[in-house]
Amino acid sequence: MRLRLTPRDTSYFDLFADSATHLVTGANLLAEMLGADRATRKEINKRMAAAEHAADEATHTIMRRLNKTFVTPFDRDDIYMLASNLDDCMDFMDEASDLIVLYKVDELPARVSDQVQVLQRAAELTAEAMPRLRSMDSLSEYWVEVNRLENQADKVHRKLLAQMFDEISDPILLMKLKEIVEKLEDAADAFEKVANTVETIALKES
């Protein structure tokens, strides 16, 4: 680690850890939604909206602190990027949840559960990694695994689209399901961007 002669505001590490816990909540709520009926999905979606609001607040707290802090624990642009990328993960999961309810989808394709399982694991890994930013220890396994998960998500996404186009004859239903599936893929991409940002930070600090 590089020698620093000025004190740093280390509260960012706690703020990033807090932000990541909301992602675990969001991914688990998506998993709950898969097998639920319409009425239960509405209730789950309200909880998702609350989690998304809490995640937004966590992001705003980081941004406000960034505007007031002179010496940051690492590059200011990287703090901004990491906070924004964490927020994107939650936003995409919230959008997918919203669409499931708004489009009144009765049954989701079976492979959607594979997408959500990837998001759950990525969220867990992200939540475990954020506290380790304080020491920058043992982070390489995190970003390697999240990149592997994103590759897995890509394969699931392609197979799911192919299956949907092959099996669903109703064009309106196909359009609705495709948009939901795309939002879940966007969430997987967003988790990879978080991991890539962490890798960039770790390499700069090494």
Backbone as ProteinMPNN parsed JSONL, in Angstrom:
{"seq_chain_A": "MRLRLTPRDTSYFDLFADSATHLVTGANLLAEMLGADRATRKEINKRMAAAEHAADEATHTIMRRLNKTFVTPFDRDDIYMLASNLDDCMDFMDEASDLIVLYKVDELPARVSDQVQVLQRAAELTAEAMPRLRSMDSLSEYWVEVNRLENQADKVHRKLLAQMFDEISDPILLMKLKEIVEKLEDAADAFEKVANTVETIALKES", "coords_chain_A": {"N_chain_A": [[0.842, -1.195, 0.0], [0.37, 2.312, -0.633], [2.201, 4.935, 1.005], [0.59, 7.267, 3.059], [0.31, 10.641, 3.95], [-1.631, 12.251, 4.881], [-4.738, 12.427, 6.675], [-7.516, 10.194, 6.044], [-10.949, 10.077, 5.03], [-12.572, 7.514, 6.214], [-15.13, 6.609, 6.339], [-16.422, 6.046, 4.029], [-16.095, 3.349, 3.394], [-17.83, 1.968, 5.076], [-20.192, 3.032, 4.103], [-20.284, 2.079, 1.463], [-20.482, -0.64, 2.012], [-22.962, -0.689, 3.263], [-24.583, 0.118, 1.136], [-24.324, -2.077, -0.565], [-25.656, -4.084, 0.824], [-28.322, -3.652, 0.301], [-28.551, -4.574, -2.264], [-28.451, -7.325, -2.004], [-30.865, -7.723, -0.699], [-32.624, -6.874, -2.749], [-32.115, -8.77, -4.84], [-32.93, -11.112, -3.578], [-35.634, -10.572, -3.216], [-36.503, -10.586, -5.858], [-36.219, -13.314, -6.354], [-38.189, -14.297, -4.631], [-40.404, -13.363, -5.968], [-40.715, -14.919, -8.246], [-42.165, -17.379, -8.007], [-44.571, -16.498, -7.079], [-48.078, -15.502, -6.77], [-50.196, -13.075, -8.504], [-51.23, -11.151, -6.658], [-49.522, -11.442, -4.457], [-47.139, -10.788, -5.681], [-47.461, -8.04, -6.079], [-47.261, -7.104, -3.467], [-44.659, -7.886, -2.878], [-43.334, -6.319, -4.736], [-43.747, -3.786, -3.684], [-42.107, -3.929, -1.464], [-39.718, -4.172, -2.797], [-39.585, -1.639, -3.997], [-39.228, -0.106, -1.72], [-36.732, -1.034, -0.906], [-35.225, -0.172, -3.064], [-35.481, 2.57, -2.756], [-34.131, 2.905, -0.329], [-31.592, 2.159, -1.176], [-31.084, 4.214, -2.988], [-30.935, 6.355, -1.199], [-28.637, 5.626, 0.184], [-26.748, 5.9, -1.851], [-26.982, 8.675, -2.373], [-26.05, 9.65, 0.051], [-23.351, 8.949, -0.067], [-22.569, 10.522, -2.264], [-23.073, 13.12, -1.306], [-21.248, 13.216, 0.79], [-18.922, 12.99, -0.638], [-18.794, 15.438, -1.904], [-18.12, 17.049, 0.181], [-15.789, 16.171, 1.289], [-12.31, 16.511, 1.571], [-9.957, 14.908, 1.483], [-9.947, 11.785, 0.202], [-10.435, 8.172, 0.511], [-9.663, 6.768, -1.758], [-9.312, 7.426, -5.29], [-11.378, 10.126, -6.307], [-13.056, 10.072, -8.567], [-13.315, 7.353, -8.911], [-14.685, 6.632, -6.599], [-17.102, 7.903, -7.086], [-17.865, 6.51, -9.42], [-18.083, 3.862, -8.472], [-20.149, 4.087, -6.576], [-22.236, 4.884, -8.273], [-22.421, 2.682, -9.98], [-23.165, 0.616, -8.216], [-25.675, 1.573, -7.55], [-26.933, 1.352, -10.016], [-27.212, -1.435, -10.288], [-29.236, -2.004, -8.428], [-31.291, -0.449, -9.468], [-31.902, -1.674, -11.95], [-32.8, -4.193, -11.117], [-35.047, -3.413, -9.687], [-36.561, -2.293, -11.758], [-37.091, -4.584, -13.306], [-38.681, -6.021, -11.508], [-40.846, -4.255, -11.278], [-41.844, -4.358, -13.928], [-42.721, -7.001, -14.151], [-44.949, -6.935, -12.498], [-46.475, -4.773, -13.581], [-46.964, -5.637, -16.195], [-48.549, -7.764, -15.699], [-47.846, -10.495, -15.753], [-48.465, -13.887, -15.832], [-47.008, -16.298, -15.703], [-43.583, -16.899, -15.604], [-40.853, -17.719, -17.821], [-39.054, -20.769, -17.228], [-36.252, -20.589, -17.151], [-35.75, -18.054, -16.252], [-35.408, -18.14, -13.536], [-32.81, -19.072, -13.378], [-31.416, -16.82, -14.213], [-32.006, -15.087, -12.078], [-30.862, -16.437, -9.933], [-28.171, -16.121, -10.535], [-27.963, -13.365, -10.143], [-28.513, -13.232, -7.411], [-26.27, -14.541, -6.319], [-24.202, -12.891, -7.276], [-24.865, -10.536, -5.95], [-24.481, -11.303, -3.275], [-21.719, -11.823, -3.271], [-20.777, -9.271, -3.871], [-21.634, -7.813, -1.638], [-20.075, -9.069, 0.288], [-17.572, -8.294, -0.561], [-17.351, -5.483, -0.39], [-16.696, -4.498, 2.317], [-14.036, -5.239, 2.344], [-12.694, -3.404, 0.888], [-11.481, -1.631, 2.521], [-9.01, -2.667, 3.307], [-8.11, -3.672, 0.96], [-7.638, -6.344, 0.57], [-7.692, -9.701, -0.652], [-9.452, -9.419, -2.864], [-9.343, -10.097, -5.514], [-10.375, -12.627, -6.1], [-13.04, -12.109, -5.885], [-13.705, -10.308, -8.066], [-13.022, -11.888, -10.236], [-14.786, -14.071, -9.971], [-17.299, -12.799, -10.19], [-17.141, -11.857, -12.804], [-17.105, -14.334, -14.077], [-19.653, -15.219, -13.405], [-21.166, -13.344, -14.799], [-20.609, -14.034, -17.42], [-21.831, -16.514, -17.406], [-24.455, -15.65, -17.024], [-24.87, -14.366, -19.471], [-24.946, -16.548, -21.234], [-27.202, -17.934, -20.3], [-29.1, -15.985, -20.829], [-29.048, -15.83, -23.659], [-29.919, -18.438, -24.359], [-32.42, -18.394, -23.179], [-33.778, -16.373, -24.593], [-33.797, -17.557, -27.145], [-35.376, -19.805, -26.634], [-37.801, -18.579, -25.896], [-38.557, -17.228, -28.266], [-38.948, -19.407, -29.812], [-41.008, -20.85, -28.585], [-43.133, -19.193, -27.745], [-46.014, -17.909, -29.03], [-47.664, -15.729, -28.925], [-47.341, -12.449, -29.737], [-47.446, -10.119, -28.146], [-47.169, -11.021, -25.49], [-44.652, -12.132, -25.777], [-43.117, -9.836, -26.246], [-43.422, -8.511, -23.776], [-42.239, -10.361, -21.959], [-39.669, -10.469, -22.996], [-38.705, -7.898, -22.465], [-38.598, -7.929, -19.672], [-36.721, -9.973, -19.236], [-34.509, -8.786, -20.436], [-33.988, -6.669, -18.689], [-33.147, -8.046, -16.427], [-30.806, -9.119, -17.434], [-29.43, -6.74, -17.854], [-29.023, -6.059, -15.186], [-27.221, -8.061, -14.382], [-25.041, -7.337, -15.971], [-24.508, -4.892, -14.784], [-23.613, -5.633, -12.237], [-21.203, -6.784, -12.98], [-19.873, -4.495, -13.842], [-19.532, -3.168, -11.424], [-17.716, -4.937, -10.206], [-15.562, -4.689, -11.992], [-14.903, -2.026, -11.566], [-14.06, -2.129, -8.908], [-11.807, -3.725, -9.279], [-10.223, -1.946, -10.775], [-9.815, 0.089, -8.861], [-8.4, -1.355, -6.881], [-6.064, -2.061, -8.257], [-4.953, 0.452, -8.727], [-4.385, 1.199, -6.127], [-2.507, -0.592, -5.313]], "CA_chain_A": [[0.0, 0.0, 0.0], [1.136, 3.533, -0.689], [2.274, 5.71, 2.236], [-0.235, 8.476, 3.021], [0.699, 11.58, 4.993], [-2.818, 12.996, 5.287], [-5.823, 11.541, 7.127], [-8.557, 9.901, 5.05], [-12.297, 9.826, 5.524], [-12.778, 6.075, 5.978], [-16.552, 6.266, 6.448], [-16.874, 5.543, 2.723], [-16.105, 1.886, 3.388], [-19.097, 1.571, 5.696], [-21.277, 3.442, 3.207], [-20.335, 1.123, 0.354], [-20.984, -1.901, 2.561], [-24.4, -0.498, 3.461], [-25.207, 0.144, -0.189], [-24.338, -3.43, -1.131], [-26.641, -4.937, 1.507], [-29.611, -3.463, -0.375], [-28.545, -5.402, -3.466], [-28.816, -8.674, -1.56], [-32.318, -7.662, -0.478], [-33.284, -6.795, -4.047], [-32.008, -10.045, -5.56], [-33.766, -12.096, -2.877], [-37.022, -10.243, -3.51], [-36.768, -11.113, -7.202], [-36.394, -14.764, -6.223], [-39.513, -14.491, -4.048], [-41.438, -12.999, -6.931], [-40.815, -15.881, -9.345], [-43.222, -18.369, -7.824], [-45.714, -15.895, -6.39], [-49.228, -15.113, -7.582], [-50.216, -11.641, -8.809], [-51.438, -10.352, -5.451], [-48.29, -11.5, -3.659], [-46.119, -10.037, -6.413], [-47.654, -6.617, -5.804], [-46.718, -6.845, -2.126], [-43.194, -8.011, -2.993], [-42.862, -5.161, -5.499], [-43.71, -2.655, -2.751], [-40.883, -4.098, -0.675], [-38.616, -3.86, -3.708], [-39.538, -0.183, -4.128], [-38.644, 0.395, -0.477], [-35.3, -1.355, -0.953], [-34.619, 0.712, -4.071], [-35.423, 3.897, -2.136], [-33.036, 2.86, 0.65], [-30.345, 2.137, -1.949], [-30.902, 5.581, -3.483], [-30.485, 7.172, -0.075], [-27.235, 5.274, 0.437], [-25.965, 6.526, -2.922], [-26.973, 10.119, -2.151], [-25.18, 9.909, 1.197], [-21.974, 8.886, -0.566], [-22.335, 11.678, -3.128], [-22.999, 14.316, -0.464], [-19.983, 13.19, 1.523], [-17.856, 13.213, -1.616], [-18.74, 16.878, -2.17], [-17.642, 17.755, 1.368], [-14.534, 15.585, 1.764], [-11.126, 16.96, 0.841], [-9.076, 13.764, 1.265], [-10.754, 10.565, 0.086], [-9.615, 6.962, 0.666], [-9.09, 6.523, -3.075], [-9.639, 8.433, -6.307], [-12.748, 10.641, -6.227], [-13.824, 9.577, -9.709], [-13.599, 5.932, -8.673], [-15.746, 6.595, -5.589], [-18.337, 8.26, -7.797], [-18.2, 5.418, -10.336], [-18.507, 2.695, -7.705], [-21.469, 4.389, -6.023], [-23.199, 4.886, -9.38], [-22.588, 1.308, -10.475], [-23.962, -0.098, -7.214], [-27.04, 2.065, -7.699], [-27.474, 0.78, -11.258], [-27.62, -2.828, -10.014], [-30.529, -1.972, -7.761], [-32.284, 0.139, -10.379], [-32.314, -2.669, -12.951], [-33.614, -5.211, -10.442], [-36.324, -2.772, -9.381], [-37.299, -2.176, -13.019], [-37.574, -5.923, -13.664], [-39.778, -6.301, -10.589], [-41.955, -3.4, -11.701], [-42.408, -4.839, -15.187], [-43.453, -8.252, -13.885], [-46.246, -6.562, -11.935], [-47.218, -3.911, -14.506], [-47.38, -6.411, -17.362], [-49.473, -8.802, -15.23], [-47.367, -11.774, -16.277], [-48.902, -14.994, -14.974], [-45.938, -17.285, -15.535], [-42.305, -16.545, -16.225], [-40.113, -18.887, -18.305], [-38.304, -21.451, -16.164], [-34.843, -20.166, -17.105], [-35.627, -16.78, -15.544], [-34.873, -18.458, -12.204], [-31.352, -19.154, -13.523], [-30.938, -15.433, -14.217], [-32.133, -14.524, -10.737], [-29.855, -17.096, -9.089], [-26.904, -15.445, -10.811], [-28.018, -12.065, -9.478], [-28.398, -13.461, -5.963], [-24.875, -14.848, -5.997], [-23.409, -11.684, -7.528], [-25.156, -9.598, -4.864], [-23.818, -11.81, -2.073], [-20.277, -11.602, -3.432], [-20.541, -7.829, -3.804], [-21.787, -7.415, -0.237], [-18.913, -9.584, 1.011], [-16.357, -7.621, -1.032], [-17.28, -4.054, -0.062], [-15.904, -4.201, 3.522], [-12.611, -5.519, 2.118], [-12.066, -2.233, 0.26], [-10.695, -0.942, 3.558], [-7.641, -3.193, 3.302], [-7.822, -4.108, -0.41], [-7.172, -7.727, 0.625], [-8.51, -10.83, -1.125], [-10.517, -8.936, -3.732], [-9.237, -10.622, -6.883], [-11.312, -13.749, -6.243], [-14.376, -11.517, -6.058], [-13.999, -9.822, -9.413], [-12.936, -13.019, -11.159], [-16.018, -14.853, -9.861], [-18.417, -12.019, -10.735], [-17.001, -11.905, -14.261], [-17.541, -15.669, -14.509], [-21.111, -15.241, -13.287], [-21.754, -12.547, -15.881], [-20.53, -14.879, -18.614], [-22.896, -17.507, -17.237], [-25.712, -14.934, -17.257], [-24.982, -14.151, -20.922], [-25.357, -17.808, -21.862], [-28.591, -18.16, -19.905], [-29.892, -14.981, -21.543], [-29.171, -16.229, -25.072], [-30.765, -19.632, -24.416], [-33.77, -17.996, -22.797], [-34.364, -15.666, -25.735], [-34.047, -18.539, -28.203], [-36.514, -20.615, -26.203], [-38.992, -17.756, -25.944], [-38.938, -17.008, -29.659], [-39.356, -20.701, -30.372], [-42.171, -21.446, -27.933], [-44.212, -18.244, -27.461], [-46.622, -17.457, -30.28], [-48.33, -14.449, -28.691], [-46.293, -11.422, -29.864], [-47.504, -9.167, -27.032], [-46.546, -11.698, -24.355], [-43.222, -12.253, -26.081], [-42.52, -8.518, -26.052], [-43.375, -8.254, -22.337], [-41.245, -11.228, -21.333], [-38.337, -10.083, -23.489], [-38.27, -6.697, -21.745], [-38.241, -8.353, -18.31], [-35.476, -10.732, -19.335], [-33.435, -7.843, -20.756], [-33.657, -5.912, -17.481], [-32.358, -8.941, -15.581], [-29.475, -9.17, -18.046], [-28.802, -5.452, -17.537], [-28.584, -6.129, -13.79], [-26.0, -8.877, -14.357], [-23.982, -6.488, -16.529], [-24.193, -3.852, -13.8], [-22.779, -6.255, -11.2], [-19.863, -6.923, -13.546], [-19.258, -3.163, -13.846], [-19.082, -2.942, -10.049], [-16.504, -5.741, -10.002], [-14.495, -4.088, -12.787], [-14.499, -0.794, -10.887], [-13.276, -2.552, -7.737], [-10.494, -4.148, -9.78], [-9.488, -0.728, -11.12], [-9.405, 0.729, -7.608], [-7.381, -2.191, -6.225], [-4.821, -1.961, -9.02], [-4.4, 1.785, -8.488], [-3.945, 1.3, -4.734], [-1.485, -1.608, -5.002]], "C_chain_A": [[0.881, 1.25, 0.0], [1.093, 4.266, 0.655], [1.444, 6.98, 2.078], [0.138, 9.354, 4.219], [-0.482, 12.396, 5.494], [-3.912, 12.031, 5.715], [-6.877, 11.366, 6.043], [-9.895, 9.743, 5.745], [-12.636, 8.376, 5.202], [-14.241, 5.658, 6.092], [-17.107, 5.749, 5.12], [-16.983, 4.023, 2.708], [-17.404, 1.352, 3.995], [-20.279, 1.906, 4.778], [-21.406, 2.502, 2.016], [-20.877, -0.224, 0.823], [-22.488, -1.83, 2.764], [-25.135, -0.537, 2.125], [-25.342, -1.259, -0.759], [-25.343, -4.344, -0.446], [-28.021, -4.813, 0.856], [-29.699, -4.31, -1.647], [-28.917, -6.846, -3.139], [-30.327, -8.751, -1.336], [-33.062, -7.684, -1.805], [-33.265, -8.107, -4.803], [-32.877, -11.112, -4.908], [-35.255, -11.832, -3.105], [-37.416, -10.699, -4.911], [-37.017, -12.617, -7.148], [-37.762, -15.089, -5.623], [-40.616, -14.312, -5.078], [-41.699, -14.094, -7.96], [-41.994, -16.834, -9.187], [-44.488, -17.828, -7.195], [-46.873, -15.629, -7.351], [-49.245, -13.59, -7.729], [-50.343, -10.771, -7.56], [-50.175, -10.3, -4.598], [-47.174, -10.727, -4.341], [-46.236, -8.539, -6.179], [-47.059, -6.249, -4.455], [-45.194, -6.901, -2.152], [-42.623, -6.792, -3.707], [-42.819, -3.906, -4.638], [-42.461, -2.722, -1.883], [-39.649, -3.806, -1.517], [-38.466, -2.347, -3.863], [-38.912, 0.445, -2.884], [-37.142, 0.145, -0.434], [-34.576, -0.449, -1.938], [-34.48, 2.124, -3.517], [-34.277, 3.961, -1.124], [-31.679, 2.868, -0.051], [-30.037, 3.514, -2.52], [-30.37, 6.494, -2.389], [-29.018, 6.904, 0.247], [-26.322, 5.923, -0.6], [-25.863, 8.033, -2.712], [-26.078, 10.496, -0.98], [-23.716, 9.916, 0.776], [-21.649, 10.126, -1.395], [-22.217, 12.971, -2.306], [-21.674, 14.375, 0.282], [-18.816, 13.485, 0.578], [-17.691, 14.706, -1.901], [-18.152, 17.669, -1.012], [-16.255, 17.302, 1.814], [-13.362, 16.037, 0.903], [-10.209, 15.781, 0.498], [-9.91, 12.491, 1.309], [-9.865, 9.325, 0.164], [-9.008, 6.474, -0.642], [-9.672, 7.528, -4.046], [-11.114, 8.841, -6.275], [-13.622, 10.109, -7.367], [-14.198, 8.112, -9.524], [-14.682, 5.764, -7.606], [-17.085, 6.891, -6.254], [-18.801, 7.101, -8.686], [-18.729, 4.203, -9.574], [-19.909, 2.912, -7.125], [-22.542, 4.332, -7.109], [-23.467, 3.482, -9.888], [-23.396, 0.446, -9.502], [-25.435, 0.296, -7.339], [-27.707, 1.485, -8.95], [-27.957, -0.656, -11.055], [-29.018, -2.862, -9.419], [-31.618, -1.46, -8.69], [-32.796, -0.894, -11.382], [-33.163, -3.771, -12.324], [-34.998, -4.664, -10.105], [-37.184, -2.65, -10.641], [-37.871, -3.525, -13.453], [-38.771, -6.299, -12.797], [-41.029, -5.521, -10.985], [-42.646, -3.943, -12.952], [-43.207, -6.123, -15.003], [-44.853, -7.946, -13.376], [-47.084, -5.774, -12.945], [-47.755, -4.674, -15.712], [-48.304, -7.571, -17.012], [-49.125, -10.177, -15.819], [-47.761, -12.887, -15.317], [-47.762, -15.958, -14.674], [-44.701, -16.85, -16.295], [-41.619, -17.811, -16.732], [-39.213, -19.465, -17.214], [-36.876, -20.923, -16.024], [-34.669, -18.783, -16.465], [-35.073, -17.013, -14.138], [-33.358, -18.594, -12.248], [-30.739, -17.751, -13.533], [-30.93, -14.862, -12.802], [-31.125, -15.156, -9.782], [-28.478, -16.472, -9.291], [-26.859, -14.098, -10.093], [-27.886, -12.21, -7.968], [-26.947, -13.706, -5.563], [-23.978, -13.631, -6.193], [-23.617, -10.659, -6.413], [-24.458, -10.019, -3.577], [-22.313, -11.539, -2.126], [-19.923, -10.124, -3.313], [-20.627, -7.334, -2.37], [-20.606, -7.889, 0.61], [-17.642, -8.797, 0.669], [-16.238, -6.189, -0.522], [-16.501, -3.753, 1.222], [-14.399, -4.399, 3.312], [-11.92, -4.392, 1.343], [-11.165, -1.494, 1.243], [-9.233, -1.379, 3.526], [-7.168, -3.583, 1.908], [-7.299, -5.545, -0.457], [-8.198, -8.677, 0.011], [-9.681, -10.387, -1.995], [-10.486, -9.551, -5.121], [-10.197, -11.791, -7.114], [-12.732, -13.237, -6.496], [-14.614, -11.108, -7.504], [-13.87, -10.914, -10.467], [-14.242, -13.818, -11.155], [-17.22, -14.095, -10.429], [-18.34, -11.97, -12.257], [-17.426, -13.263, -14.808], [-19.061, -15.77, -14.467], [-21.771, -14.46, -14.415], [-21.691, -13.301, -17.199], [-21.611, -15.955, -18.59], [-24.261, -16.87, -17.524], [-25.935, -14.687, -18.744], [-25.487, -15.404, -21.626], [-26.816, -18.127, -21.551], [-29.512, -17.23, -20.695], [-30.11, -15.386, -22.994], [-30.086, -17.445, -25.221], [-32.223, -19.288, -24.126], [-34.476, -17.278, -23.943], [-34.717, -16.637, -26.856], [-35.279, -19.383, -27.883], [-37.821, -19.831, -26.309], [-39.475, -17.536, -27.379], [-39.438, -18.29, -30.313], [-40.709, -21.162, -29.842], [-43.354, -20.501, -27.735], [-44.752, -17.659, -28.761], [-47.308, -16.099, -30.142], [-47.29, -13.323, -28.731], [-46.281, -10.411, -28.716], [-46.848, -9.756, -25.79], [-45.049, -11.814, -24.559], [-42.508, -10.929, -25.828], [-42.382, -8.198, -24.561], [-42.277, -9.064, -21.657], [-39.831, -10.845, -21.747], [-37.832, -8.863, -22.735], [-37.861, -7.037, -20.316], [-36.888, -9.056, -18.303], [-34.287, -9.805, -19.606], [-33.023, -7.04, -19.527], [-32.831, -6.756, -16.516], [-30.94, -9.09, -16.119], [-28.721, -7.865, -17.784], [-28.274, -5.448, -16.108], [-27.291, -6.939, -13.662], [-24.816, -8.085, -14.894], [-23.538, -5.437, -15.518], [-23.333, -4.403, -12.662], [-21.341, -6.443, -11.71], [-19.143, -5.574, -13.559], [-18.773, -2.787, -12.452], [-17.763, -3.675, -9.807], [-15.324, -5.148, -10.766], [-13.987, -2.798, -12.154], [-13.661, -1.11, -9.651], [-11.881, -3.004, -8.176], [-9.634, -2.948, -10.128], [-8.961, -0.028, -9.873], [-8.258, -0.04, -6.948], [-6.031, -2.081, -6.941], [-4.158, -0.597, -8.814], [-3.78, 1.883, -7.097], [-2.821, 0.334, -4.385], [-0.079, -1.038, -5.133]], "O_chain_A": [[1.981, 1.254, 0.552], [0.083, 4.228, 1.358], [1.576, 7.69, 1.082], [0.265, 8.874, 5.345], [-0.338, 13.161, 6.447], [-4.008, 10.929, 5.174], [-7.107, 12.262, 5.231], [-9.965, 9.329, 6.902], [-12.949, 8.044, 4.058], [-14.559, 4.476, 5.954], [-18.146, 5.088, 5.095], [-17.88, 3.474, 2.068], [-17.995, 0.401, 3.485], [-21.244, 1.147, 4.696], [-22.517, 2.166, 1.606], [-21.643, -0.871, 0.109], [-23.207, -2.787, 2.477], [-26.191, -1.159, 2.009], [-26.36, -1.592, -1.366], [-25.837, -5.285, -1.065], [-28.798, -5.767, 0.863], [-30.787, -4.714, -2.057], [-29.614, -7.505, -3.909], [-30.978, -9.717, -1.732], [-34.027, -8.431, -1.965], [-34.286, -8.521, -5.351], [-33.493, -11.923, -5.6], [-36.047, -12.772, -3.178], [-38.541, -11.15, -5.124], [-37.916, -13.129, -7.814], [-38.42, -16.039, -6.048], [-41.626, -15.015, -5.061], [-42.806, -14.183, -8.491], [-42.738, -17.066, -10.14], [-45.378, -18.591, -6.819], [-46.689, -15.542, -8.565], [-48.41, -12.897, -7.147], [-49.64, -9.77, -7.423], [-49.805, -9.245, -4.081], [-46.359, -10.085, -3.678], [-45.225, -7.843, -6.09], [-46.426, -5.202, -4.315], [-44.521, -6.077, -1.534], [-41.563, -6.288, -3.337], [-41.954, -3.051, -4.832], [-41.834, -1.701, -1.6], [-38.66, -3.264, -1.023], [-37.348, -1.83, -3.86], [-38.156, 1.412, -2.983], [-36.373, 0.995, 0.015], [-33.455, -0.01, -1.684], [-33.483, 2.8, -3.773], [-33.543, 4.948, -1.068], [-30.734, 3.503, 0.417], [-28.882, 3.941, -2.54], [-29.47, 7.303, -2.62], [-28.255, 7.823, 0.544], [-25.253, 6.432, -0.264], [-24.783, 8.608, -2.853], [-25.421, 11.537, -1.006], [-22.939, 10.771, 1.201], [-20.577, 10.712, -1.246], [-21.36, 13.811, -2.582], [-21.055, 15.433, 0.397], [-17.849, 14.146, 0.955], [-16.576, 15.18, -2.116], [-17.734, 18.814, -1.183], [-15.615, 17.971, 2.624], [-13.407, 15.96, -0.325], [-9.74, 15.664, -0.634], [-10.505, 12.163, 2.335], [-8.664, 9.414, -0.091], [-7.954, 5.838, -0.639], [-10.451, 8.394, -3.649], [-11.995, 7.982, -6.222], [-14.778, 9.743, -7.156], [-15.276, 7.684, -9.936], [-15.507, 4.855, -7.699], [-18.077, 6.206, -6.006], [-19.983, 6.756, -8.701], [-19.712, 3.588, -9.987], [-20.753, 2.017, -7.18], [-23.627, 3.794, -6.888], [-24.608, 3.132, -10.19], [-24.22, -0.363, -9.927], [-26.324, -0.55, -7.245], [-28.896, 1.168, -8.939], [-28.994, -1.046, -11.592], [-29.872, -3.64, -9.844], [-32.734, -1.978, -8.696], [-33.999, -0.973, -11.631], [-34.133, -4.23, -12.928], [-35.999, -5.37, -10.225], [-38.393, -2.877, -10.595], [-39.009, -3.598, -13.916], [-39.76, -6.836, -13.298], [-42.13, -6.069, -11.021], [-43.874, -3.983, -13.026], [-44.25, -6.307, -15.63], [-45.823, -8.599, -13.761], [-48.262, -6.07, -13.143], [-48.855, -4.401, -16.194], [-48.787, -8.279, -17.895], [-49.988, -10.906, -16.308], [-47.433, -12.84, -14.132], [-47.575, -16.379, -13.533], [-44.764, -16.483, -17.468], [-41.782, -18.875, -16.135], [-38.678, -18.73, -16.383], [-36.352, -20.822, -14.915], [-33.543, -18.386, -16.167], [-34.346, -16.171, -13.611], [-32.682, -18.273, -11.27], [-29.684, -17.519, -12.942], [-29.959, -14.23, -12.385], [-30.59, -14.472, -8.909], [-27.713, -16.313, -8.34], [-25.84, -13.734, -9.507], [-27.221, -11.402, -7.32], [-26.461, -13.142, -4.583], [-23.096, -13.367, -5.376], [-22.673, -9.997, -5.982], [-23.903, -9.18, -2.868], [-21.717, -11.086, -1.15], [-18.9, -9.766, -2.729], [-19.799, -6.535, -1.932], [-20.185, -7.197, 1.537], [-16.749, -8.653, 1.504], [-15.13, -5.727, -0.25], [-15.7, -2.819, 1.222], [-13.587, -3.801, 4.017], [-10.702, -4.419, 1.161], [-10.213, -0.821, 0.849], [-8.328, -0.562, 3.697], [-5.976, -3.8, 1.689], [-6.605, -5.926, -1.399], [-9.406, -8.481, 0.138], [-10.783, -10.923, -1.874], [-11.492, -9.531, -5.831], [-10.764, -11.928, -8.198], [-13.513, -13.851, -7.223], [-15.608, -11.511, -8.108], [-14.55, -10.862, -11.492], [-14.744, -14.196, -12.213], [-18.072, -14.696, -11.084], [-19.37, -12.034, -12.929], [-18.034, -13.343, -15.875], [-19.683, -16.331, -15.37], [-22.814, -14.865, -14.928], [-22.615, -13.218, -18.008], [-22.223, -16.267, -19.612], [-25.111, -17.471, -18.18], [-27.063, -14.788, -19.227], [-26.347, -15.331, -22.503], [-27.572, -18.539, -22.432], [-30.57, -17.643, -21.168], [-31.227, -15.296, -23.504], [-30.934, -17.477, -26.112], [-33.138, -19.826, -24.75], [-35.642, -17.552, -24.226], [-35.795, -16.555, -27.445], [-36.114, -19.639, -28.75], [-38.833, -20.366, -26.763], [-40.668, -17.648, -27.663], [-40.243, -18.258, -31.243], [-41.475, -21.796, -30.568], [-44.481, -20.969, -27.571], [-44.027, -16.994, -29.501], [-47.507, -15.4, -31.135], [-46.439, -13.25, -27.844], [-45.221, -9.902, -28.352], [-46.067, -9.085, -25.115], [-44.268, -11.616, -23.628], [-41.417, -10.907, -25.259], [-41.354, -7.676, -24.128], [-41.485, -8.529, -20.88], [-38.906, -10.893, -20.936], [-36.65, -8.795, -22.397], [-36.882, -6.491, -19.806], [-36.026, -8.769, -17.473], [-33.196, -10.01, -19.075], [-31.839, -6.759, -19.339], [-31.922, -6.245, -15.862], [-29.985, -9.176, -15.348], [-27.518, -7.88, -17.523], [-27.205, -4.9, -15.84], [-26.381, -6.556, -12.928], [-23.718, -8.15, -14.343], [-22.352, -5.128, -15.406], [-22.43, -3.72, -12.177], [-20.383, -6.279, -10.955], [-17.938, -5.513, -13.314], [-17.724, -2.159, -12.307], [-16.813, -3.104, -9.271], [-14.208, -5.107, -10.248], [-12.791, -2.507, -12.196], [-12.667, -0.435, -9.38], [-10.889, -2.696, -7.515], [-8.444, -2.926, -9.813], [-7.807, 0.397, -9.83], [-7.271, 0.552, -6.513], [-4.984, -2.016, -6.297], [-2.932, -0.508, -8.737], [-2.772, 2.565, -6.907], [-2.243, 0.415, -3.301], [0.899, -1.751, -4.909]]}, "name": "protein", "num_of_chains": 1, "seq": "MRLRLTPRDTSYFDLFADSATHLVTGANLLAEMLGADRATRKEINKRMAAAEHAADEATHTIMRRLNKTFVTPFDRDDIYMLASNLDDCMDFMDEASDLIVLYKVDELPARVSDQVQVLQRAAELTAEAMPRLRSMDSLSEYWVEVNRLENQADKVHRKLLAQMFDEISDPILLMKLKEIVEKLEDAADAFEKVANTVETIALKES"}
